[in-house]
Amino acid sequence: MTFTAIDFETATAYHPCSVGIVTVENGVIVDEFVTLIKPPNNEYSPFTIKVHGIYPRDTVNAKTFAQVFPEIKKRLQNRVVVAHNESFDRNVLAKCMALYNLDYDELNIGIRWECTVKIYKAKGLKPTKLSDCCSAMNIALNHHEALSDARACAKLYLMR
């Protein structure tokens, strides 16, 4: 079981304000990375702030996506990528890369990632929100904190 789990928290639409990445080698978590990201113009939706509790004041001096991308790339390139509700995180990554003229194909991770929502839905778990899956599988979670979400997703994938 070798893969990378990722979770983005967004400020607006597909503009991330935080990313958490967990690297798993042979079933063991070997690396964790988390950082705040300054979204374009440091703009936030009041809705997203309510979800994750990250404010513009938290990212005013953070690196932009383009500045953080080398760290993301080295953890994702040529890997199996896993996310909870993968289409959301995949779209955040792809759209943000396009915004900064970065080539998604260079990551060599494919257009469809592994999805723990789909895996646990197929197992009959309802509902399949990350918090519900973690509760059912007895996994600790500080929900909507990017690293905690990515770590929980990695553990869910390992337990599938």
Backbone bond lengths (Angstrom), bond angles and torsions (degrees), N, CA, C in turn:
res aa  C-N    CA-C-N  psi(-1)  N-CA   C-N-CA  omega(-1)  CA-C   N-CA-C  phi
1 M - - - 1.448 - - 1.523 109.44 -
2 T 1.308 116.22 93.40 1.448 122.83 179.27 1.524 107.91 -122.64
3 F 1.343 116.08 119.64 1.463 120.87 -175.48 1.524 109.14 -165.48
4 T 1.330 115.50 175.32 1.462 122.05 175.57 1.516 108.68 -128.41
5 A 1.329 116.67 129.52 1.467 122.00 176.28 1.524 108.24 -102.45
6 I 1.337 115.26 141.23 1.469 119.95 -177.06 1.521 110.26 -136.79
7 D 1.328 114.92 148.49 1.459 121.08 173.85 1.521 108.96 -144.32
8 F 1.324 114.85 131.20 1.462 121.23 173.86 1.519 109.47 -108.01
9 E 1.319 116.32 141.97 1.461 122.95 163.65 1.523 104.67 -106.95
10 T 1.326 116.59 138.93 1.462 119.57 -174.94 1.526 112.32 -115.13
11 A 1.321 113.99 150.04 1.462 121.91 177.05 1.530 110.00 -87.43
12 T 1.325 115.36 -45.26 1.469 123.33 174.89 1.521 106.68 -148.91
13 A 1.300 116.39 147.57 1.472 122.64 175.96 1.522 112.04 35.80
14 Y 1.328 117.27 -112.25 1.459 121.04 -178.19 1.530 112.44 -107.13
15 H 1.310 117.56 19.86 1.466 121.03 179.17 1.528 109.81 -93.46
16 P 1.337 117.22 108.54 1.461 119.56 -176.74 1.524 113.10 -73.55
17 C 1.337 114.17 149.30 1.463 120.50 172.55 1.525 109.95 -118.39
18 S 1.341 116.73 -7.64 1.453 121.30 176.44 1.522 109.06 -160.63
19 V 1.334 115.76 148.95 1.458 121.25 174.09 1.525 108.61 -137.76
20 G 1.320 114.46 140.18 1.458 121.32 172.98 1.527 107.72 -123.46
21 I 1.323 116.41 134.52 1.469 121.36 -178.19 1.526 108.28 -134.15
22 V 1.329 115.68 130.33 1.457 121.83 179.42 1.520 108.41 -122.29
23 T 1.322 116.62 124.57 1.464 122.57 -179.27 1.524 109.11 -101.26
24 V 1.336 115.51 129.45 1.457 121.76 -179.78 1.523 108.78 -119.71
25 E 1.312 115.54 127.65 1.468 122.20 176.75 1.526 108.16 -121.39
26 N 1.321 116.28 122.80 1.471 120.90 178.44 1.528 112.11 50.30
27 G 1.344 116.04 42.84 1.455 121.62 175.62 1.513 116.03 79.90
28 V 1.337 117.96 6.74 1.463 121.97 -178.19 1.531 109.59 -122.09
29 I 1.331 116.62 132.34 1.465 120.81 175.11 1.527 107.81 -69.36
30 V 1.339 115.85 119.52 1.465 120.54 -176.67 1.531 113.21 -113.82
31 D 1.340 117.24 -12.54 1.458 119.58 -179.16 1.517 108.62 -156.64
32 E 1.328 115.30 140.93 1.462 121.77 173.60 1.520 107.87 -132.46
33 F 1.324 115.29 137.43 1.468 120.92 -179.47 1.517 108.05 -136.71
34 V 1.308 116.22 134.27 1.462 121.06 174.79 1.521 108.35 -144.54
35 T 1.312 115.75 142.88 1.468 120.00 175.37 1.519 109.60 -156.21
36 L 1.313 114.41 151.95 1.456 120.04 168.59 1.520 108.12 -79.56
37 I 1.317 116.53 153.55 1.462 122.86 179.75 1.526 107.85 -132.25
38 K 1.324 116.01 131.87 1.463 119.48 177.76 1.532 108.67 -80.12
39 P 1.338 117.93 115.35 1.471 119.51 178.14 1.532 110.30 -72.55
40 P 1.335 117.34 163.26 1.473 119.87 178.31 1.530 111.29 -52.03
41 N 1.305 115.44 130.87 1.468 123.75 -178.67 1.528 112.80 57.97
42 N 1.318 117.16 12.52 1.465 123.57 -178.16 1.532 111.46 52.47
43 E 1.328 115.71 37.63 1.469 121.86 -177.99 1.524 111.13 -91.69
44 Y 1.343 114.94 140.55 1.460 122.96 179.76 1.521 110.81 -131.42
45 S 1.307 115.14 151.25 1.459 121.85 169.52 1.527 107.58 -88.97
46 P 1.326 118.08 138.52 1.474 119.31 176.18 1.542 111.50 -57.70
47 F 1.316 117.12 -31.60 1.462 120.90 179.44 1.528 111.21 -63.83
48 T 1.332 116.80 -46.22 1.466 118.68 -177.12 1.530 110.96 -68.72
49 I 1.311 117.11 -33.57 1.464 120.09 176.75 1.530 109.57 -61.23
50 K 1.325 116.64 -41.69 1.472 120.75 177.89 1.526 111.07 -62.26
51 V 1.314 116.99 -34.63 1.461 120.84 -177.96 1.522 111.46 -70.31
52 H 1.340 117.22 -51.97 1.468 119.47 -172.01 1.523 115.42 -110.93
53 G 1.308 118.35 -12.42 1.465 120.13 177.53 1.513 115.07 75.47
54 I 1.331 116.91 15.24 1.465 120.15 176.32 1.532 107.06 -95.51
55 Y 1.331 115.73 129.78 1.465 122.23 -176.81 1.527 110.39 -112.55
56 P 1.339 116.52 162.29 1.469 119.52 175.75 1.533 112.70 -53.91
57 R 1.311 117.50 -35.55 1.472 120.02 179.14 1.530 111.68 -61.81
58 D 1.336 116.64 -26.21 1.468 120.63 -179.49 1.521 112.52 -75.73
59 T 1.328 117.06 -25.13 1.466 120.54 -174.92 1.517 114.07 -115.22
60 V 1.317 117.73 3.67 1.465 120.17 -176.05 1.530 111.74 -57.14
61 N 1.327 117.76 -31.93 1.463 120.72 179.78 1.522 112.88 -110.43
62 A 1.337 116.65 11.45 1.465 120.79 -179.66 1.528 110.41 -76.89
63 K 1.325 115.43 163.45 1.462 121.09 175.82 1.521 109.86 -72.84
64 T 1.321 115.69 153.69 1.463 121.06 175.28 1.535 109.15 -77.35
65 F 1.327 116.16 169.50 1.459 120.11 177.04 1.528 110.59 -56.58
66 A 1.327 116.94 -44.72 1.470 120.45 -178.89 1.524 111.09 -60.10
67 Q 1.319 117.32 -36.19 1.466 120.87 179.48 1.533 112.37 -73.75
68 V 1.318 116.67 -30.99 1.467 122.14 179.66 1.532 111.29 -84.01
69 F 1.323 116.41 -23.59 1.461 120.68 -172.17 1.534 114.99 -52.40
70 P 1.329 121.27 -39.62 1.473 118.21 178.64 1.534 113.32 -55.84
71 E 1.317 117.42 -36.00 1.470 121.34 177.38 1.530 110.44 -69.01
72 I 1.316 116.28 -39.39 1.471 120.84 177.98 1.523 109.26 -65.76
73 K 1.326 115.84 -47.92 1.464 120.88 -176.57 1.524 112.15 -58.82
74 K 1.322 117.39 -44.75 1.467 118.93 -176.42 1.522 111.88 -67.35
75 R 1.338 117.41 -20.78 1.455 120.74 179.29 1.530 112.74 -92.51
76 L 1.328 117.78 -20.89 1.464 120.93 -177.01 1.526 114.56 -103.96
77 Q 1.314 117.29 -30.81 1.460 120.91 -170.87 1.533 111.46 -56.21
78 N 1.348 114.67 129.40 1.468 123.70 177.48 1.528 113.96 64.01
79 R 1.323 117.24 24.43 1.466 121.61 -176.91 1.526 111.18 -112.31
80 V 1.324 116.07 158.73 1.456 121.17 163.99 1.523 104.68 -76.65
81 V 1.326 116.74 127.41 1.466 120.94 -177.93 1.525 108.87 -110.77
82 V 1.325 115.09 135.54 1.456 122.81 -177.80 1.526 108.44 -123.40
83 A 1.328 115.51 139.51 1.468 120.10 174.45 1.527 108.24 -149.02
84 H 1.308 115.46 157.47 1.459 120.48 174.38 1.525 105.93 -89.72
85 N 1.328 116.81 116.31 1.469 122.93 -169.23 1.528 108.34 65.78
86 E 1.313 114.66 61.97 1.468 122.08 -171.04 1.516 114.26 -54.77
87 S 1.315 118.10 -32.00 1.470 118.73 -177.03 1.527 111.32 -62.38
88 F 1.328 117.89 -34.03 1.462 120.51 178.22 1.529 110.49 -65.03
89 D 1.333 116.74 -54.99 1.469 120.11 -176.04 1.525 111.69 -66.75
90 R 1.328 116.52 -37.33 1.471 120.23 178.08 1.524 110.38 -63.17
91 N 1.323 116.80 -42.38 1.466 120.13 178.97 1.520 112.25 -67.87
92 V 1.329 117.14 -37.96 1.472 119.26 175.94 1.528 109.09 -59.28
93 L 1.326 116.61 -48.29 1.465 120.04 -179.16 1.530 111.35 -62.73
94 A 1.321 117.17 -50.66 1.465 120.74 -175.88 1.527 112.02 -63.61
95 K 1.323 117.37 -44.84 1.469 120.32 -178.65 1.522 111.78 -69.11
96 C 1.323 116.63 -37.67 1.463 119.39 178.62 1.528 110.27 -68.89
97 M 1.325 116.67 -39.38 1.462 119.53 176.56 1.523 110.21 -61.53
98 A 1.324 117.16 -43.11 1.470 120.90 179.34 1.529 110.34 -62.14
99 L 1.315 116.97 -40.13 1.469 121.42 179.51 1.526 111.04 -58.36
100 Y 1.336 116.59 -36.34 1.457 121.54 -178.88 1.532 112.79 -99.80
101 N 1.333 116.23 16.78 1.475 122.27 178.64 1.522 113.08 55.93
102 L 1.333 116.38 40.00 1.451 122.62 175.82 1.527 108.13 -101.50
103 D 1.313 117.60 141.33 1.467 122.57 -173.75 1.530 111.30 -89.41
104 Y 1.328 116.69 108.43 1.466 122.56 -179.75 1.529 111.25 -58.06
105 D 1.324 116.89 -37.60 1.467 120.45 -177.86 1.528 112.57 -60.58
106 E 1.338 117.53 -27.27 1.468 120.82 178.94 1.535 112.54 -63.86
107 L 1.332 116.46 -22.30 1.465 119.42 178.68 1.526 111.76 -71.36
108 N 1.334 116.58 -26.09 1.464 121.85 -179.97 1.531 111.43 55.09
109 I 1.336 115.38 48.16 1.468 120.65 -179.58 1.524 112.38 -118.15
110 G 1.303 116.83 0.61 1.453 118.97 176.20 1.513 113.88 81.57
111 I 1.322 114.06 170.34 1.457 119.49 -177.11 1.524 111.85 -95.68
112 R 1.317 117.71 -12.52 1.453 120.51 177.86 1.518 108.67 -127.37
113 W 1.307 115.27 122.07 1.449 121.37 -179.37 1.525 109.85 -95.39
114 E 1.311 116.61 173.11 1.463 121.51 171.54 1.529 107.32 -74.74
115 C 1.327 116.17 141.85 1.464 120.61 -174.20 1.525 110.87 -128.93
116 T 1.321 116.77 115.99 1.456 119.53 -179.73 1.530 112.32 -70.71
117 V 1.326 118.98 -23.54 1.470 119.98 173.50 1.534 108.87 -61.68
118 K 1.324 116.32 -50.28 1.465 120.39 -178.28 1.524 111.64 -64.00
119 I 1.324 116.95 -39.38 1.468 121.15 -179.81 1.527 110.61 -62.53
120 Y 1.330 116.94 -47.43 1.462 120.13 -176.40 1.527 112.18 -77.12
121 K 1.318 117.22 -27.36 1.466 120.30 173.03 1.533 109.06 -65.61
122 A 1.326 116.32 -42.08 1.469 120.85 178.66 1.528 111.47 -65.02
123 K 1.324 117.19 -25.87 1.467 121.38 177.12 1.527 111.66 -80.24
124 G 1.340 116.01 -6.14 1.458 120.33 178.03 1.520 115.24 95.25
125 L 1.320 117.45 6.03 1.463 120.53 179.45 1.528 109.83 -74.61
126 K 1.323 116.67 132.66 1.465 121.77 176.13 1.512 107.83 -142.93
127 P 1.314 118.86 137.43 1.466 127.00 -13.26 1.529 110.71 -71.33
128 T 1.320 115.67 173.77 1.466 119.68 -175.32 1.531 113.43 -115.26
129 K 1.332 116.71 24.35 1.463 118.25 172.53 1.524 107.88 -60.83
130 L 1.305 117.22 154.65 1.461 121.24 -178.45 1.523 110.94 -55.41
131 S 1.310 117.19 -44.08 1.465 120.32 -179.21 1.526 111.35 -62.70
132 D 1.318 118.13 -38.15 1.465 121.67 178.31 1.522 111.71 -68.16
133 C 1.323 116.76 -43.78 1.465 120.56 178.34 1.524 110.66 -62.46
134 C 1.326 116.81 -43.22 1.459 120.84 -179.87 1.523 111.25 -65.47
135 S 1.304 116.19 -39.96 1.457 119.83 177.76 1.531 110.41 -62.40
136 A 1.322 116.39 -45.83 1.465 121.05 -179.68 1.523 112.16 -63.75
137 M 1.334 117.11 -32.97 1.465 121.47 -176.35 1.541 112.57 -100.40
138 N 1.336 116.01 5.57 1.469 122.23 177.93 1.540 112.04 59.08
139 I 1.330 115.48 48.42 1.467 122.25 178.43 1.528 108.22 -109.96
140 A 1.318 116.74 129.16 1.463 121.63 178.29 1.528 109.57 -64.95
141 L 1.327 116.13 141.22 1.464 120.61 -177.89 1.520 110.89 -151.05
142 N 1.335 115.53 130.53 1.461 122.52 166.79 1.524 104.03 -106.47
143 H 1.339 115.53 85.63 1.465 121.64 -167.58 1.525 112.92 -59.46
144 H 1.328 114.83 140.13 1.469 125.68 -179.26 1.524 112.51 70.40
145 E 1.315 116.63 20.73 1.465 122.08 165.71 1.525 102.85 -107.02
146 A 1.319 117.24 118.92 1.472 121.85 -166.35 1.528 114.16 -53.94
147 L 1.324 117.93 -44.32 1.463 118.96 -178.52 1.527 111.05 -69.68
148 S 1.310 117.60 -41.09 1.464 120.69 178.09 1.527 110.30 -62.03
149 D 1.328 116.73 -42.44 1.467 120.66 178.70 1.528 111.05 -64.33
150 A 1.328 117.63 -42.99 1.470 120.77 179.59 1.523 110.71 -66.20
151 R 1.330 117.07 -41.17 1.463 121.02 178.37 1.526 110.54 -63.61
152 A 1.322 117.07 -43.40 1.464 121.24 178.77 1.530 110.57 -63.33
153 C 1.316 116.53 -41.28 1.461 121.17 177.83 1.528 110.22 -61.56
154 A 1.320 117.08 -43.05 1.469 120.85 178.37 1.526 110.24 -60.93
155 K 1.325 116.94 -43.78 1.465 120.54 179.86 1.528 111.04 -65.91
156 L 1.325 117.18 -40.41 1.468 120.17 176.41 1.533 110.74 -60.23
157 Y 1.325 116.21 -42.43 1.466 120.32 -179.47 1.525 110.43 -65.76
158 L 1.309 117.14 -39.24 1.452 120.85 177.82 1.537 112.30 -65.15
159 M 1.323 117.02 -30.12 1.467 121.68 -177.11 1.531 113.55 -91.80
160 R 1.328 117.04 0.29 1.474 120.04 -172.75 1.518 113.78 -59.82
